[in-house]
């Protein structure tokens, strides 16, 4: 059953230890660094729970018959992927594509894992049951999960087991009645401070000797021994929504997750000391593709926002018809259309496996992953160019409009035809928060490394591309001529 924003906020009061600015945050819903994003996620839950959106955003749970978020759907064909995409786009627009790890993101990974639980069964039948049971628990209770899947940057030249302290990276350190004990740390726990469960596992390659780190487990943020060390909260420094319309509402925060002898019951263990399964969970299930399909729907939404801001600024500055400006707008909109088109392609070129689960098109998904680290910074640069000096001519804060002399000068000198002063400033403050603020800088870094090291992603793209089909064209082309000229192709279509 979909839950309300109030029910979501109530779940945050579980005694979790979130460290920020030298203190433990006890009320995430009211703290300046997190209240904005908590309010945004709460509004998200209320929006999906609204019966007016039920047909577009939910489907009946196979176990309870109650409406549940379509982000949890295990797709069985192209139509399911289309329904899912429509719902995910709708939800991404609630944050303009700026909350990367909202409740709908991890839902795709869990659906992919549960849809191919046989991969987990290779480590033991109980682990397959555990992942399916957890997926259904999250789905039917509309829970918010995120993940921490990368070890800290301590010594990347050595594997987890080769670190100076074998407990630096998250791993099992023992067993107790009813479960296991995990210690160590994981980084990039985006949204871990405001979620219901953190899934701890590894996406980096592990080798012999790293068995203690070959885990997949689900841990509540409030579990004893879990410490969440958040980066600086950009919302805390936002003077107002007018001045920082994005930072103030959509800063999901990122964190280092420290686990100090954390007990994990067996029913929340999905992979246990298994190097093969911890690797296969990503690419032998559709989890990685479904999770990234959602991420690219979100990215397409963000690019549409950038394109809209760019066009509005040029119209405000009366530069929309300048040839170089049209070229810049064309480049921005080309990438926005490309990402959206590749998402559609993932539906149309999906593959149905032997278990009846639809996998989004691999090549189309990896194409975006391979290219976004190049084009996203480029689009930020183009939007900066289109805004020009207007971004650094802005008044210090919304309070300047309350001072009679400042307000009078702003009304006269900071305005454009059809855009009185407050409207001009409001638009450029939005643009700055998209390309120039700390929040914007974090988003550029996020999109640069969202998929991992760019060279690794591009190598993976070369693996999933259909070179057999491309090679067949090469063979036909070569067979069509010789030393004496053209020759008929025997297998011409």
C-alpha positions as semicolon CSV with decimal commas, in nm:
position;residue;x (nm);y (nm);z (nm)
1;X;0,000;0,000;0,000
2;X;0,133;0,345;-0,080
3;X;0,205;0,546;0,232
4;X;0,163;0,912;0,315
5;X;0,424;1,174;0,379
6;X;0,334;1,177;0,747
7;X;0,394;0,802;0,769
8;X;0,730;0,846;0,598
9;X;0,835;1,122;0,840
10;X;0,730;0,911;1,138
11;X;0,966;0,638;1,020
12;X;1,265;0,871;1,048
13;X;1,229;0,885;1,427
14;X;1,407;0,553;1,485
15;X;1,709;0,669;1,683
16;X;1,942;0,679;1,382
17;X;2,277;0,850;1,433
18;X;2,331;1,114;1,166
19;X;2,640;1,325;1,231
20;X;2,647;1,675;1,084
21;X;2,841;1,988;1,181
22;X;2,981;1,825;1,494
23;X;2,652;1,707;1,636
24;X;2,403;1,423;1,611
25;X;2,091;1,532;1,425
26;X;1,792;1,411;1,623
27;X;1,511;1,559;1,413
28;X;1,577;1,529;1,040
29;X;1,240;1,681;0,953
30;X;1,333;2,013;1,115
31;X;1,712;2,036;1,083
32;X;1,813;2,311;0,834
33;X;2,030;2,068;0,633
34;X;1,761;1,804;0,582
35;X;1,418;1,956;0,636
36;X;1,388;2,067;0,274
37;X;1,457;1,726;0,121
38;X;1,245;1,550;0,386
39;X;0,958;1,781;0,293
40;X;1,015;1,705;-0,077
41;X;1,017;1,329;-0,021
42;X;0,708;1,362;0,199
43;X;0,532;1,552;-0,079
44;X;0,639;1,279;-0,320
45;X;0,473;1,014;-0,102
46;X;0,156;1,222;-0,069
47;X;0,143;1,272;-0,445
48;X;0,168;0,901;-0,521
49;X;-0,082;0,817;-0,245
50;X;-0,338;1,059;-0,389
51;X;-0,618;0,848;-0,545
52;X;-0,620;1,091;-0,839
53;X;-0,282;0,951;-0,949
54;X;-0,349;0,586;-0,873
55;X;-0,409;0,470;-1,231
56;X;-0,087;0,623;-1,362
57;X;0,150;0,564;-1,070
58;X;0,047;0,234;-0,908
59;X;-0,045;-0,127;-0,980
60;X;-0,208;-0,395;-0,761
61;X;0,034;-0,584;-0,539
62;X;0,044;-0,952;-0,642
63;X;0,032;-1,051;-0,274
64;X;-0,216;-0,803;-0,118
65;X;-0,408;-0,659;-0,413
66;X;-0,348;-0,312;-0,272
67;X;-0,205;-0,034;-0,491
68;X;0,175;-0,015;-0,484
69;X;0,420;0,213;-0,665
70;X;0,488;0,114;-1,026
71;X;0,860;0,162;-0,961
72;X;0,847;-0,182;-0,794
73;X;0,705;-0,360;-1,098
74;X;0,898;-0,661;-1,227
75;X;0,849;-0,597;-1,601
76;X;0,736;-0,882;-1,821
77;X;0,747;-0,705;-2,156
78;X;0,773;-0,379;-2,348
79;X;0,434;-0,257;-2,226
80;X;0,536;-0,299;-1,862
81;X;0,853;-0,099;-1,927
82;X;0,646;0,172;-2,093
83;X;0,400;0,189;-1,799
84;X;0,692;0,202;-1,562
85;X;0,861;0,479;-1,762
86;X;0,548;0,696;-1,762
87;X;0,519;0,659;-1,383
88;X;0,889;0,722;-1,324
89;X;0,888;1,034;-1,543
90;X;0,588;1,165;-1,350
91;X;0,771;1,111;-1,022
92;X;1,102;1,255;-1,149
93;X;0,922;1,576;-1,243
94;X;0,829;1,627;-0,877
95;X;1,196;1,710;-0,809
96;X;1,284;1,820;-1,167
97;X;1,518;1,520;-1,185
98;X;1,733;1,656;-0,901
99;X;1,680;1,384;-0,639
100;X;1,895;1,103;-0,771
101;X;1,823;0,845;-0,501
102;X;1,457;0,892;-0,433
103;X;1,238;0,599;-0,320
104;X;1,186;0,492;-0,682
105;X;1,556;0,439;-0,760
106;X;1,648;0,139;-0,547
107;X;1,307;-0,010;-0,624
108;X;1,433;-0,101;-0,971
109;X;1,736;-0,286;-0,836
110;X;1,522;-0,483;-0,591
111;X;1,273;-0,571;-0,865
112;X;1,558;-0,696;-1,084
113;X;1,701;-0,906;-0,803
114;X;1,367;-1,054;-0,702
115;X;1,275;-1,126;-1,064
116;X;1,587;-1,339;-1,097
117;X;1,621;-1,476;-0,747
118;X;1,773;-1,791;-0,898
119;X;2,104;-1,602;-0,919
120;X;2,099;-1,567;-0,540
121;X;1,992;-1,928;-0,499
122;X;2,334;-2,030;-0,631
123;X;2,464;-1,934;-0,286
124;X;2,182;-2,115;-0,108
125;X;1,805;-2,141;-0,146
126;X;1,754;-1,934;0,168
127;X;1,917;-1,629;0,009
128;X;1,677;-1,641;-0,286
129;X;1,385;-1,650;-0,043
130;X;1,536;-1,362;0,152
131;X;1,569;-1,130;-0,148
132;X;1,214;-1,203;-0,265
133;X;1,072;-1,156;0,086
134;X;1,259;-0,827;0,130
135;X;1,149;-0,699;-0,209
136;X;0,786;-0,778;-0,129
137;X;0,819;-0,618;0,216
138;X;0,957;-0,298;0,062
139;X;0,701;-0,299;-0,220
140;X;0,395;-0,362;-0,006
141;X;0,497;-0,112;0,264
142;X;0,626;0,154;0,020
143;X;0,964;0,177;0,192
144;X;1,254;0,400;0,090
145;X;1,577;0,212;0,024
146;X;1,915;0,335;-0,091
147;X;2,252;0,166;-0,125
148;X;2,619;0,198;-0,035
149;X;2,819;-0,014;-0,277
150;X;3,166;0,144;-0,294
151;X;3,444;0,116;-0,033
152;X;3,610;0,428;0,110
153;X;3,901;0,583;-0,082
154;X;4,173;0,466;0,154
155;X;4,410;0,260;-0,057
156;X;4,261;0,180;-0,396
157;X;4,581;0,001;-0,495
158;X;4,495;-0,289;-0,262
159;X;4,189;-0,513;-0,233
160;X;3,969;-0,501;0,080
161;X;4,152;-0,794;0,236
162;X;4,489;-0,628;0,168
163;X;4,422;-0,307;0,362
164;X;4,632;-0,224;0,666
165;X;4,326;-0,302;0,878
166;X;4,100;-0,575;0,734
167;X;3,802;-0,407;0,902
168;X;3,834;-0,078;0,714
169;X;3,596;-0,187;0,438
170;X;3,252;-0,321;0,530
171;X;3,258;-0,695;0,581
172;X;3,147;-0,980;0,801
173;X;3,341;-1,017;1,126
174;X;3,140;-1,295;1,287
175;X;2,816;-1,484;1,329
176;X;2,568;-1,483;1,615
177;X;2,247;-1,667;1,681
178;X;2,007;-1,554;1,413
179;X;2,244;-1,356;1,194
180;X;2,584;-1,207;1,118
181;X;2,793;-0,917;1,246
182;X;2,924;-0,656;1,004
183;X;3,192;-0,393;1,063
184;X;3,376;-0,141;0,848
185;X;3,263;0,142;0,621
186;X;3,116;0,217;0,281
187;X;3,110;0,552;0,103
188;X;2,864;0,744;-0,113
189;X;2,561;0,656;0,096
190;X;2,345;0,907;-0,091
191;X;2,013;0,965;0,090
192;X;2,116;0,720;0,364
193;X;2,024;0,974;0,633
194;X;1,663;0,994;0,515
195;X;1,579;0,640;0,399
196;X;1,425;0,331;0,561
197;X;1,692;0,076;0,461
198;X;2,050;0,088;0,339
199;X;2,152;-0,201;0,113
200;X;2,522;-0,268;0,167
201;X;2,701;-0,464;-0,101
202;X;2,990;-0,430;-0,347
203;X;2,993;-0,326;-0,711
204;X;3,373;-0,311;-0,728
205;X;3,551;-0,632;-0,831
206;X;3,650;-0,866;-0,548
207;X;3,899;-1,149;-0,560
208;X;4,016;-1,450;-0,360
209;X;4,073;-1,345;-0,001
210;X;3,793;-1,089;-0,010
211;X;3,518;-1,333;0,086
212;X;3,437;-1,147;0,408
213;X;3,343;-0,845;0,194
214;X;3,135;-1,040;-0,058
215;X;2,801;-0,953;0,102
216;X;2,460;-0,813;0,019
217;X;2,259;-0,713;0,325
218;X;1,984;-0,468;0,418
219;X;2,038;-0,257;0,729
220;X;1,801;-0,001;0,884
221;X;1,974;0,336;0,942
222;X;1,866;0,318;1,305
223;X;2,026;-0,021;1,372
224;X;2,265;-0,019;1,672
225;X;2,621;0,045;1,557
226;X;2,530;0,231;1,234
227;X;2,678;0,581;1,211
228;X;2,599;0,810;0,920
229;X;2,852;1,089;0,863
230;X;2,693;1,337;0,624
231;X;2,876;1,579;0,400
232;X;2,796;1,947;0,438
233;X;2,427;2,014;0,390
234;X;2,385;2,276;0,118
235;X;2,029;2,346;0,226
236;X;2,157;2,473;0,562
237;X;2,338;2,757;0,386
238;X;2,046;2,846;0,161
239;X;1,920;3,187;0,274
240;X;1,575;3,131;0,122
241;X;1,389;2,927;-0,138
242;X;1,388;3,237;-0,362
243;X;1,769;3,259;-0,349
244;X;1,837;2,884;-0,366
245;X;1,524;2,722;-0,511
246;X;1,694;2,386;-0,570
247;X;1,950;2,359;-0,288
248;X;1,685;2,439;-0,030
249;X;1,450;2,160;-0,138
250;X;1,635;1,878;-0,312
251;X;1,971;1,828;-0,141
252;X;1,952;1,457;-0,062
253;X;2,298;1,460;0,105
254;X;2,570;1,197;0,072
255;X;2,739;1,019;0,359
256;X;3,005;0,782;0,485
257;X;2,839;0,479;0,645
258;X;3,026;0,335;0,944
259;X;2,921;-0,003;1,081
260;X;3,046;-0,086;1,429
261;X;2,961;-0,448;1,510
262;X;2,621;-0,420;1,341
263;X;2,398;-0,725;1,374
264;X;2,214;-0,828;1,056
265;X;1,950;-1,102;1,092
266;X;1,972;-1,386;0,840
267;X;1,648;-1,284;0,672
268;X;1,816;-0,959;0,563
269;X;2,120;-1,137;0,414
270;X;2,103;-1,196;0,037
271;X;2,466;-1,282;-0,043
272;X;2,704;-1,426;0,214
273;X;3,077;-1,459;0,156
274;X;3,022;-1,552;-0,210
275;X;3,251;-1,385;-0,464
276;X;3,063;-1,525;-0,762
277;X;2,710;-1,426;-0,657
278;X;2,806;-1,078;-0,535
279;X;2,937;-1,011;-0,885
280;X;2,661;-1,189;-1,077
281;X;2,385;-0,997;-0,893
282;X;2,460;-0,696;-1,114
283;X;2,481;-0,835;-1,466
284;X;2,315;-1,177;-1,444
285;X;1,995;-1,014;-1,323
286;X;1,822;-0,711;-1,480
287;X;1,884;-0,510;-1,161
288;X;2,161;-0,290;-1,301
289;X;1,961;-0,216;-1,616
290;X;1,634;-0,144;-1,434
291;X;1,805;0,082;-1,181
292;X;1,986;0,273;-1,453
293;X;1,674;0,290;-1,668
294;X;1,512;0,486;-1,385
295;X;1,825;0,699;-1,343
296;X;1,816;0,790;-1,712
297;X;1,447;0,880;-1,698
298;X;1,543;1,112;-1,414
299;X;1,841;1,247;-1,612
300;X;1,620;1,317;-1,912
301;X;1,392;1,518;-1,683
302;X;1,686;1,719;-1,552
303;X;1,808;1,789;-1,906
304;X;1,460;1,913;-2,000
305;X;1,480;2,154;-1,706
306;X;1,820;2,276;-1,827
307;X;1,687;2,322;-2,180
308;X;1,385;2,511;-2,052
309;X;1,597;2,743;-1,838
310;X;1,836;2,803;-2,129
311;X;1,557;2,897;-2,371
312;X;1,386;3,121;-2,114
313;X;1,707;3,309;-2,038
314;X;1,777;3,375;-2,406
315;X;1,422;3,500;-2,452
316;X;1,458;3,725;-2,150
317;X;1,788;3,866;-2,278
318;X;1,645;3,906;-2,630
319;X;1,923;3,686;-2,774
320;X;1,714;3,389;-2,886
321;X;1,756;3,474;-3,254
322;X;2,134;3,522;-3,243
323;X;2,284;3,243;-3,458
324;X;2,544;3,132;-3,200
325;X;2,273;3,122;-2,934
326;X;2,053;2,905;-3,155
327;X;2,347;2,668;-3,200
328;X;2,395;2,642;-2,822
329;X;2,024;2,578;-2,768
330;X;2,037;2,316;-3,040
331;X;2,320;2,135;-2,870
332;X;2,150;2,135;-2,531
333;X;1,821;2,009;-2,672
334;X;1,998;1,747;-2,885
335;X;2,137;1,577;-2,575
336;X;1,803;1,605;-2,394
337;X;1,629;1,438;-2,690
338;X;1,906;1,178;-2,722
339;X;1,874;1,060;-2,361
340;X;1,495;1,045;-2,387
341;X;1,522;0,853;-2,713
342;X;1,765;0,603;-2,566
343;X;1,519;0,540;-2,283
344;X;1,247;0,465;-2,540
345;X;1,494;0,240;-2,717
346;X;1,546;0,041;-2,398
347;X;1,177;-0,045;-2,406
348;X;1,160;-0,129;-2,776
349;X;1,477;-0,340;-2,769
350;X;1,409;-0,516;-2,442
351;X;1,488;-0,885;-2,405
352;X;1,262;-1,137;-2,232
353;X;1,468;-1,396;-2,048
354;X;1,387;-1,760;-1,975
355;X;1,214;-1,653;-1,651
356;X;0,980;-1,416;-1,835
357;X;1,149;-1,099;-1,706
358;X;1,203;-0,806;-1,943
359;X;1,553;-0,659;-1,948
360;X;1,580;-0,303;-2,085
361;X;1,798;-0,278;-2,396
362;X;2,161;-0,310;-2,287
363;X;2,329;-0,106;-2,560
364;X;2,085;0,183;-2,526
365;X;2,132;0,192;-2,148
366;X;2,511;0,173;-2,159
367;X;2,529;0,434;-2,434
368;X;2,392;0,696;-2,197
369;X;2,612;0,574;-1,912
370;X;2,918;0,597;-2,136
371;X;2,842;0,946;-2,265
372;X;2,692;1,136;-1,971
373;X;3,027;1,207;-1,806
374;X;3,119;1,402;-2,120
375;X;2,798;1,576;-2,213
376;X;2,666;1,682;-1,870
377;X;2,959;1,917;-1,790
378;X;2,933;2,044;-2,148
379;X;2,567;2,138;-2,099
380;X;2,647;2,311;-1,771
381;X;2,912;2,513;-1,957
382;X;2,670;2,605;-2,236
383;X;2,405;2,722;-1,991
384;X;2,666;2,932;-1,810
385;X;2,762;3,093;-2,141
386;X;2,403;3,172;-2,230
387;X;2,345;3,337;-1,891
388;X;2,669;3,533;-1,907
389;X;2,739;3,800;-1,648
390;X;2,377;3,802;-1,535
391;X;2,458;3,516;-1,299
392;X;2,707;3,725;-1,102
393;X;2,512;4,052;-1,113
394;X;2,237;3,916;-0,891
395;X;2,130;4,085;-0,566
396;X;2,264;3,934;-0,247
397;X;1,930;3,792;-0,131
398;X;1,554;3,823;-0,152
399;X;1,573;4,071;0,136
400;X;1,717;4,332;-0,100
401;X;1,370;4,374;-0,247
402;X;1,250;4,490;0,096
403;X;1,492;4,786;0,108
404;X;1,339;5,088;-0,069
405;X;1,659;5,215;-0,231
406;X;1,786;4,873;-0,338
407;X;1,442;4,773;-0,465
408;X;1,419;5,091;-0,670
409;X;1,760;5,039;-0,830
410;X;1,688;4,673;-0,901
411;X;1,355;4,763;-1,058
412;X;1,531;5,005;-1,292
413;X;1,858;4,831;-1,377
414;X;1,798;4,458;-1,325
415;X;1,504;4,393;-1,555
416;X;1,427;4,299;-1,912
417;X;1,131;4,358;-2,145
418;X;0,851;4,138;-2,017
419;X;1,058;4,037;-1,714
420;X;1,029;4,282;-1,424
421;X;1,310;4,277;-1,172
422;X;1,181;4,005;-0,941
423;X;1,104;3,775;-1,234
424;X;1,446;3,827;-1,390
425;X;1,624;3,766;-1,061
426;X;1,411;3,462;-0,982
427;X;1,496;3,298;-1,316
428;X;1,868;3,368;-1,285
429;X;1,875;3,246;-0,924
430;X;1,725;2,920;-1,055
431;X;1,991;2,903;-1,326
432;X;2,270;2,967;-1,074
433;X;2,146;2,690;-0,846
434;X;2,149;2,461;-1,148
435;X;2,502;2,539;-1,271
436;X;2,698;2,749;-1,021
437;X;2,612;2,687;-0,655
438;X;2,765;2,417;-0,432
439;X;2,453;2,214;-0,499
440;X;2,513;2,251;-0,874
441;X;2,879;2,152;-0,836
442;X;2,781;1,839;-0,651
443;X;2,535;1,751;-0,929
444;X;2,806;1,787;-1,191
445;X;3,033;1,558;-0,989
446;X;2,744;1,316;-0,935
447;X;2,667;1,286;-1,307
448;X;3,039;1,256;-1,390
449;X;3,084;0,950;-1,170
450;X;2,730;0,818;-1,132
451;X;2,808;0,510;-1,342
452;X;3,161;0,466;-1,206
453;X;3,493;0,536;-1,374
454;X;3,413;0,652;-1,731
455;X;3,673;0,423;-1,891
456;X;3,520;0,119;-1,721
457;X;3,172;0,210;-1,843
458;X;3,291;0,260;-2,199
459;X;3,467;-0,075;-2,194
460;X;3,141;-0,231;-2,079
461;X;2,959;-0,060;-2,367
462;X;3,196;-0,232;-2,607
463;X;3,097;-0,563;-2,448
464;X;2,722;-0,519;-2,481
465;X;2,717;-0,373;-2,833
466;X;2,601;-0,613;-3,106
467;X;2,925;-0,647;-3,301
468;X;2,792;-0,964;-3,465
469;X;2,524;-0,763;-3,642
470;X;2,771;-0,487;-3,726
471;X;3,024;-0,744;-3,846
472;X;2,765;-0,900;-4,076
473;X;2,736;-0,565;-4,252
474;X;3,113;-0,552;-4,289
475;X;3,112;-0,904;-4,439
476;X;2,840;-0,810;-4,687
477;X;3,024;-0,493;-4,784
478;X;3,351;-0,681;-4,840
479;X;3,176;-0,956;-5,032
480;X;3,019;-0,705;-5,269
481;X;3,336;-0,617;-5,459
482;X;3,668;-0,755;-5,564
483;X;3,970;-0,667;-5,774
484;X;3,759;-0,656;-6,087
485;X;3,478;-0,442;-5,943
486;X;3,132;-0,500;-5,796
487;X;3,010;-0,852;-5,731
488;X;2,652;-0,956;-5,648
489;X;2,592;-1,018;-5,280
490;X;2,448;-1,367;-5,235
491;X;2,276;-1,278;-4,906
492;X;2,142;-0,935;-5,006
493;X;1,818;-0,857;-4,822
